[in-house]
Amino acid sequence: MFIAWIWMGILILIPFIMLYFTLKYLFGKNRNDRNDRVCPDPELPQISSPLDILKVSYARGDISREEFLQKRNDLLEK
């Protein structure tokens, strides 16, 4: 009789354990992928240099053309 209670407990716990690992897999993976990116926008490629950051700022319209050209020349002189 005691063994039947143990088996019943195990059979009740199995779906909860499977649900836990499924949720951990689904939501844990996305969190790690986001931390690997330098740029938080998933549509943009990874940014690795100051010139790339400057190009993205210009493409978004954050800076004017003159400001872009001046900063680009400053970066390329180094």
Residue pairs with C-beta under 8 A, 6 or more apart in sequence:
34 40
37 46
38 46
38 47
38 48
39 45
39 46
39 47
39 56
44 56
47 53
47 56
50 75
51 72
51 75
51 76
54 63
54 68
54 71
54 72
54 75
57 63
57 68
58 65
58 68
63 71
